[in-house]
């Protein structure tokens, strides 16, 4: 880092610690935005630095004219500005922020004597590296190791970060192996429907806002996704599988912590991209790590809004989605906190592997509760979803759960067959994507779904019928000219989640028989709630 400039005596009169800028604040602000996009700094640190830039800008954007120039921002001015913006500004927070800048390699601590005065006149200063040094030492390393700018940058002080990593909070290998062998997993209902407003994949033009209207329990619900960064919205193909893998890692980690006597685990978890790649069936390579990193960033930045009417049907939709309260507006962000941790490779270079995350608070609370209530966000699902890296399979799964259902028909002894054309599937699964793009991706995903079905022992018929059972449902796909044109769905009555003898269907039968007995005794049946 460059040596400190000579500081005028007038700037040493205050004993307060100060932040020293070596270039125009506008240049620093641009770099700090890049550091945030690359997940080198956290959102709280970025807010602190942005506020510092604003104060420095007020003190004089045009002051810096030569390498000997500087802008010195006193701590009192920073604290005052932070408080005006409603940002944490306690003494402990300020100390923590200055330490963070040093540990990240963005700044260094210096004690500067006054020009021409004794060493008694000195000041403790956090001196920012020059923009050129930040680009060369931090951002350039990131760009050399990633295909896109939104991969996480190497940290210059990586060994200190390794020591700060609490390995006891990393999900155990036993838990990861259990995830790969269990029949049942979990999904979060709000984050199974919000992807209907996401682009299909990252190869589509990046958008910052998208919305779709769907019917849930006969209620028209507006789902809107927004993002305020250049990363673009989360996408179905690239990010939805990662979302569900993380959700299940967190769910199993909570179980693991509770088995160790931690009844109320904190909403703070450390995940390993190697584990994500392993569960997703991908190799542990640098390119795969970068892909997962980009997914994490998009999941952290994308806001998923639900607009639900304040009426009876709206109440049913809120209950179905597991959204508490009676609000007409909900904004859900799957990853509310995301911070990169690091490891050293053989060349002693820091490479991203671990991430400290926090989930949407309502989803986190739902994971702490039993998952057998119809009002919860969390729903048991088939773990075979993990074997499919295509996001459209997850959307097909929620489509099947919504349209075909999991429960035994209370009236009909045999579940009706339901037929859908490829156009209807497009409207129900990825309504905002171009039809041609959807058809190509969906056809390829269904072929893989068929090949992994344990009932499927024949080759895919490109002109004819392909029947198999997967995800708890029986499927009969009709193809013509090598393309899917329609499908017939029905519930797999032998499946452990959707079948007649599933735990949920047994409970329904038990409650139904209890209600019949109680109705004979003239007890009001509205005291009892049926599963949907």
N, C-alpha and C positions, 0 to 999 in steps of 0.2 A: 504494500500500500504506500502511496506517496507520503512524503513527510508533511508535517503540519505547517501551515503558513504562520507568519508572525502576526500575533494578535495585538491590536491596539490596546493601550492601557485602559481606555474608557470602557472596554468590553470586559475588563477583569474586575471591575468594582463589585459586581454581584457575586456572592459565593455560590449561587445556584449552579447546578449542572446545566449544560447547554448542548444543543445539537448543531453541528457545523456542516454546512452545505459547501461543496467545492465546485458547484456548477449551478446553472439556472434551475430553480425548483420545478419548472415545467418539464425539463429533461428527466429529472429524478422521478416525477410522477408517472411519466410514460414507462420507465423501467419498473417501478413498483407495481404497475398494472400488469406488466408481463410476468413478474415474479408471482403474483397472485394467480394468474391464468395457468402458470406452470406448477402451481401448488408448492412453490418453494417457501412462501410465507403464508401464514394463516389469515383468515378474514379479519380477526381483531388486530393483528399486527399491521395489515394493510390499511385499516381504518385509521390507526395511529399515525402511520407514515403519511397518508393522504392529508390528515389534519396538519401535520408538521409542514408539509409542502404549502398548504394554504396560508399558514402563518408566515412562512418564509417569503412567499409571493407578495404578501401584503407589505413585508419589510423592504422589498425591492427586487422585482424580477430582473431588472436591468443593472443591478449592482455588480454582478459578476462580469468582469471585462477581461480578466487575465488570470493565469495560473496562480498569481499571488493574491487574488481577490477571494473573498469568502462571504457567506451570510451566516450569522450566528443567531440561533433562536433560543431564547431563554426558556427554562422549564415552566416558569410561571405563565408565560404567554401560551405555551402549548396546553397546559392544564386548563386555562381559561377558555381556550377555543374548543377543547374537547368537551367541557361541560356544557358549552353553548349548543353543541351538536348532539348532546345526550349520550356521549361515549364515556366509558369508564375512565376516570382520571385520578384515582387515589394514589397516594405515595407508593404503595406496594405495586400497583399496576405500572406506574412510570418506571420504577426500578426494573420490573420484569421486562418491559418493552425494550429498554436500553440494553439489558443483558441479551435479549433475543437477537437484536441487531448485530451484536458482537459475535454471538455463537453461530449466526448464519453466514458470517464473513462479509456482511454488508457494511459494517463499520468497525472501528477500533477505539479503545479507550486511550486517551492521551491527557497528559498534564502539560499545559502550555504556559511558559513564562512570558511576561510582557516584554515588548521590544525596548531594550535599553533600561530595564528595571531589574531589581533583585528577584531571586527565586521566591521570595516571600509573596510576591504578587503573582499568583498562578491560579489556574482554573481547571477543573475537571470537565473534560469535553468528550462527547461521543462524536467522533469524526467520521462522516460518511465517506466511503470509497468514492472515487470519481465515477461518473457513468461509464467511462471507458473500461475501468477496472471491473465494474460489476458485469458488464457485457462479456469481458474476456474471461473472468474467473468463474462466473456462474452460468450465465445464459449460453455462452458458447459451448460449454461442456454439455449442456442439455441438448443443444441443437446437433451436436456431433453424435449423440446417442439415441436420438429419436427421429422418427420420420416426420412428425408434425410438432408444432410449437406448444401444444397443450400437454405434452408429456412432462413428468416431473423432473426438475433440474437437479444435478449433483450439488451437494453442499460442500463448501470449502473446508468446513470444520467437522468432517464426517465422524472422526473418532469420538469426539465429544457426544455426538448424537447417538452413536452406538451405545455408549455407557448410560445414556439417559433412557434407553429403551427398556421397559419393564417386561422381561421375557415371561414372567409368571402370568401375564395377562393375555398371552397369545394362546389361541385355541389349540388344545392338545391334538397330537396325531391320532390318538384313539377316537376323539370326537369326529375328526375328519373322515376316518375310515368308517365310522358308524353311519355318517351321512351317506356314504357311497353304497352301503349295504342295506339300510332300512328301506322298508316298503313305502312308508308314509313320510311326507314332508309337509311343509306349510306354505301357504301363499297369503298375501295381504290384499284383501278385496279392493281397496281404493287404488292400489298400484297394479291391479290387473285390468282395470277399466280406464285409468288415465292414459295408458299407451295408445288408446284408440285415437288420441289427438296428437300422437307423435309421428314424425316421418318414418318411413319404412326402414331406411338405412342411411348411412352417412354419405352415400354417393348421390343422394338427392341434394338439391340446393339447400344450403343452410337457411333456416328460418328462425325468427325470434318469437313468433307467436302463431298459434294454431288452435282451432276449436272444432268441436263436433257435438251434435245433439243425439242422444240415445234415449231409449225408454228403459227404465228400471222399475219393475213393479207397477207398470202402467203409468209411470210418472216421467214426463219429459225432463231430462237432466242435461244441462249444458256443461261439457267438460272442456276446459281451456288450459293449454300449456304455454308458458312464457319463459323466456330466459333473457337476461340483460347482459350477456357476454358474447364474445365472438365464437365461442365453442359451438353454438347452435343447440337446438333442443336434443334431449335424449332420443334415441331411436329404438325401434322395435327389434330389429335384427341384432344390433350390436350391444344394446344395453339392458334389455328386459331379462335375458338369461342371467346376466351378472347380478342384477337386482335381486332375483329370486335366490341365487346362490348365497349372496351376502345375508339375506333375510334368514336363511336356514342355518348358516354358520352362527349368526347371533343367537338364534333360538336355541341351538344346541349348546352354545357357550353359556347362556343363562342357566340351562339345566345343569351343566357341569359345575358352575359356580354355586348353585343351590345345593348340590350334592356335597359341596365342601363347607356348607354351613352359612353361605352368604344368601340370606333370604331376599334381600332387595338389591340386586346387582345394579351398579350405576349405569346410566345410559352412555357408556363410553367403552368402546371395544377396539382391540387391535386385530386387524385381519391381515392375512398373508396372501399376496398375489399368487404365490406358488400353490397354495391350497385352492384358490379360485380356479387356477388353470388346471389343476389336478381333477377337481370335481367336474369341470367343464370338458374334460377329455382332451385337453390341449397340452402341447409340449411346454416345458419351462424354458422359454427362450426370451431374448431381449425384445423381439418384436411382439410376442404375446404379452409380455409385461407392459409394454407401451400401449397396446390395445386396451388392456384392462384399466390402465391408468386413465386413458381418455374416457372410458366408460364411467369411471368413478367421478371424474370432473363433471361430466354432463349430468350425472345423477345428482350431484351436489348443487348444480346451478339451475336445474329445471324446476320451475314451480308448476304444480298440478292443481288447478282450481276446479272446484265443483260448485255449480250454481243450481240450487234445488228449491222449488217452490215451497212456500209455507202453507201447506194444506195437508189433508189426510194422506193422499198418495205420496206427497213429499216425505211425510213421516215414515211411510213404509220404505221408501228408497233410502232414507238416512239409516234406518235400522238394518236394512239389507247390507249396506256398505259398511256398517259398523261405525258410522260417524255419530259421535255423541252430540247432545244438545239439540236445539231446534233452530239453528242458524240457517240462513238461505245461502251462505257463502263459506267455503272451506278452502284453504290453501295448504297443500301438502307437498313437502319437499322430502324425498326419501332419505337422503343423507344431509342432515343439517350441519354437520361438522365434518371436515376432511383435512387431515394433516399427514404429510408423508414422513415416514421413518426410514432409516437407511441401514445398509450392511456394507461391509468391505469385501470386494472381490479379490481375486488373486493378484491383481495389479495394484491393490491398495486404493482403488477408486470407489467412491460411494455410488451405489446403484439402488434405485428404489425397490423396496420389497414389502415393507410393512406400512399400514396406514391406520392412523387413529381415527375412528369414525363415531358419530352419534346418529341415531335414527330419528325419523319423525317421532315426536314425543307420544302421540296417540298410538302409533304402531308399536313403539317400545312398551307402553303400558299394556297393550293388548297381549303382547308376548308373555307378560308376567301372569296373565290370567288363564284359566282353563279355556280350551279352544272348542268346546262342545256346545256353545250357545249360539243361536242364530244372530244375536246382536253384536257379536265380536267381529273385529276386522279380520281376524286370523281364521283361516279355513284349512283343514287338512287336505293334502293333495297327494298325488302319486309321485314318488321320488323318481320314477322313470323319466320325468320331465328333464332331470339333470343330464340325461344322456342325449338330449337334443339341444344343439347350440343355436338353433333357429328360433328367433323370437316369435314368429308366427304360430309356432306350435303352442306356445303359452297362451296366445290369444285364441287359438282354436279351443284350448282347454277351457278357458273362461266362457266361450261361446257355448260349448257343450254343457257346462254346469248351469248356465242360465236358461238355455233353450230345452235341453233334454232333461236336466235335473239329475238328482241322485236318489230320490226317494221313491218308494213304491206308490203307485197310483192308488188312492183310497177308494176309488170307484171301480176302475177297470182292473181285471186280474192280469191282463197282458198289456204291457206298455205299447203304445202306438208307435209305428215307424214314422220317422220324420225325414222328408226329402228336401234337399237344398241344392239349388243350382250354383255354379261357380260365381255367378254374378251376385247372388244373395250372400254367399260366403264373403265375397269382397266387401259388400256393404256392411256386414256384421263384424268383420275382423279387422280390416284396414281400409276404412271408407275414404280416407284422405289420400291414399296412394294411387298413382296411375294404375289402371287396371292391368295393362300389359306387364308392368314391373311386378305387381302382386302375383299375377298368374305364373310367371317364371319362378319366383321365389317359393310360392306356395306349392307348385307341382314338385319341385325338387325336395322340399321339406316332407311332403307326404310320402314320397318314394322312400326316403330314409326312415320315416316312421314305420312304414310297412316292413322294411328290411330288418328292423330291430324288434318287431313284434314276435313274441315266442310262438305264436300260432302260424306265422307266415313262413312257409317252406317252399314257395314257388317264385318264379320270376315275375316281375311287374309286367302286366299286360297293357301295352300302349294303345290297343284298340279292343276294349272289352271291359270286363268287370274284375275288380280287385277287392277281395273281402278279407278282413282280418280284425282282430280285437286289440285295442290299445287304449291306455289312459282311462280304463274303466268303461269303455263304450265299444259296441260293435259297429263296424264301418264297412260300407260297400260302395266303392268308388267306381264310377263309370267314366271310361276314357274314350276319346275319339280323336283320331289324327294326332296321337301322342300327347293330348292335353286332357286334363280333367274337365268334365262338363257338369257333373252332378254327383251327389253322394246321398246315401240313406244311412241315418244314425238310429241306434237304439241303445238302451242301457244294458250293460253286461250284468246280468242277474247273479252271476257267481263271483263278481269282483268284491274285494274286501272293503272298498269304500262306497261303491255305487250299487252293490248287489243286495239282494233281498235280505241277506243275513249280516249285513254290515252293522256295526254298533249303533249307528244313527237310525237305521230302519228298525232295528230291534227296539230302540227306545220309543220310536213312534208307535209301533204296535202295542208296546206296553202301556203307553199313555192313552192310546185309543181304547184299549180294553178297560183301563181304569175309569175313563170318562163314561163309558157305557154303564159300568157298575154304579158310578156316582149319579148318573142321570136317572137311573131307576130309583135312587134315593132322593131325587129332586134337588141335587146340589147344582148351583149355577155353573155351567161348563166354561163360562168366560173367566173363571179363576185359573184356567190352565191354558198354557201357550203351546201351540204346535210349531214344529220346525217348518220352515218354508220349503 
